[in-house]
Amino acid sequence: MSDNKLRELGMRYIRHGEYDKALPCLDSLLEQDPNSEDILSARGIIYFVTGNYDKALHDFSELINLKPTKAQAYFNRGMVNRRLRSYDDAIKDFSKAVSLNPDYAEAFCDKGLTLMSMGRYDEAIADFNKATTLNGKVAKYYFYNAIAHAQIGMVGKALELHGKEYLLRTSTPRI
């Protein structure tokens, strides 16, 4: 099967959530071209969503070695590290992602979630604030910020943020 056909087949399996069928396609493509960034990234994501965190960590680290300026690769590795509770490593990865892409609101949010997991609420609040400044239309950024404020006893601010989250969540059309 040609590379294009194999790629097309693998991506179709991914779109349909048939990860067990997609992996052999991606593995074959990577055997032919181990430096294929999009295939390495896709396989890493499959490993992550299927709970194979060690392999996901490996693929995202390989991707970072190939393309050290790719913010998404650091973000993805940060997600794996957070899931593995390697919080310091996750914070380093999220921090690198936002240094490469200062407008990466989702990376600020996930860094904030990691900091909350470590009990570092003031730092988490700063990252949630940055995320909402970058994209004030994402309800979960306000929700997490409200939780962090509540954790440090700022109940009034937590309620204000929860109100913003509620308004965004209920005014967003559902598809």
N, C-alpha and C positions, 0 to 999 in steps of 0.2 A: 504494500500500500504506500502511496506517495506521502511525503511529509505533510503536504497541504490537506490531503484526505484524512490522515491520521489526526492532525490538529483539529480539523473541522469535527471529526467524530468525537474526539476528547472533549471539546468545548460543548458539543451538543449534550453529551452525558452530564457534564457539569451543570448546564442550564436546567436539566431535568432532575438534578439531585442524585444521579446514579454514579456516585463517587467510586464505588468498587469497579465499575466498568471504565471510568475515566482514568484511573491510576495507571493501568497498563499502557494506555495510549501515551500518557505523559512520560512515563518511564522510558518508553521506546524513543520518544522524541528527544529526551535528555541524553540517552545513550548516543544518539546521532549528533547532538549539539548540546554539550553540558553547560554552555554559556548562554542558553536561551533564557533571558530574564523573565519573559512573560510566562513561560512554561514552568520555570522554577517557582515563580510566585504562585501560580495556580495550584501547583502540587502542594506547596507549603500551606496554602489556605485550606485545601482539602484535608491535609493532615490535621490542621488545627480544628476544623469543624467536626472531624470524626474522633477527636480526642487523642490523636497520636502526636503528643506535644514534643517529644524528643525529636522526631523526624521533622516536624514543622520548624522547630528551633534550628535544626541543621540547615534546612532549605533557606530560611530567611537569613541565616548567617552567611551562607554561600552567596546569596543574592547581594548582601552587603559587601562581601569581598569583591564581587564583580562590579558593583556600582555603588561605591561608598557615598554618593551624593543623592541616593534615592530615598527620600523621606518616608515613603510608603513602606519600604522594607524595614526601616527602624520601627515604624509604628506597628507593623505586623509582628515583629520579633518582641516588641514591648507587650503586645497582647498575650503572646505565648508566655513570656516571663511572668506577667501578672497572674496568669492562670496557674503557673507552677509555683506561685507565691515567692518568686525571686524578685521581691519588690525593688530592691536597690538596682538590679539590672534593668527592670522594667522602667524605672524612673530615668535611668541613663538613656535608654532607647527612646522614650517619649521626648526627653529633652533634646536629643540629637535630631529627632524628627522636626521639632518646632524650630530648632536652630537652622535647619535646612529650608524649612518652609514656615516662616513666621505667621502665616495666615491659616495654619492647620488647626482649626477649632477642635476637631475631634481628638487630635493628639493632646491638646490642652485638657480636654475633658477626661480622657483616660489616664493622663498623668494625675489629675485631681482625684480620680477614683482610687488610684494606687496609693496616693498620699493619705487619703481617708482610711484605707485599709491599715495603714501604719499609725493611725492616730494623729497625723500631722494636719489637723484641720485648717489652721490658718493658711498654710501653704496651698492646701487643696482649694480653699476659697479663692485665693489669688488666681489659680488656674481656671476655675469655673467662671470667674469674672472675665478673664481673658477670652474664654470660649464664647460667652454671651456677647461680649463686645464685638468679636469677629463675626458671629452669626446669632443674632438675637431672636431668631425664629425657631430655634430648636428647643422644644419643651424640656427635654431631659436635662439640659444644662442648668436650667433653673431648679429643677427637681433635686438634682444632686447638690447644688449650691445650698438649697434650703436645708437639706439633711446635715450638711457640714455646719451651717450656722446653728442649727438646733443642737448639735453635739457640743458646741462651745457655749451654750446657754443664751444665744441671741435669738430668742423665740419670736420676737416681733419681726425681725428681719427674715427669719425662716418663713413666717406666715406670708409676708409680702412676696417673697420669691415663689412660694407655693401658689399664691394667687396668680402670678404671671404665668407659671407653668400650666395651671388649670385653664386659664384663658387661651393660651396657645394650643393646648391639647384639644379643647372643645371647639375651637374655631377652625381647626385644620380639617378640611374635607377628607373623608375616608373613602378609599377606593376599593 
